[in-house]
Amino acid sequence: MARVCQVTGKKPITGNTVSHSNIKTKRRFLPNLQTKRFFFAEEDRWVTIKVSTEAIRTINKNGLASVIKGLRAAGTKI
C-alpha cells in the first residue's frame, strides 16, 4: 500500500535538508502512519485502517461510525 492516510489523505511531501553550510539536498517528509484495528460496533467486526495520528484523534472525537460513513461515501472500500 502507498504511504497515504485513508481518512485525511495525508501523503509524503518533498523538501530540502539544509546543512550547516547551507547546502540543500532533496528529501521526503513522511506522514506518521499507523496501521490500527478499530472495533466497528454497528457491524460487530474489527476494521483495519491505515491512518495518521491526526486521523486517530479525529476518530476519537467524531466516532468511528461517522468516519467510516464518510469514507464509504467517498468510495473507499472498508
Order of alpha helices (4+ residues) and beta strands (2+ residues): beta-beta-beta-beta-alpha-alpha
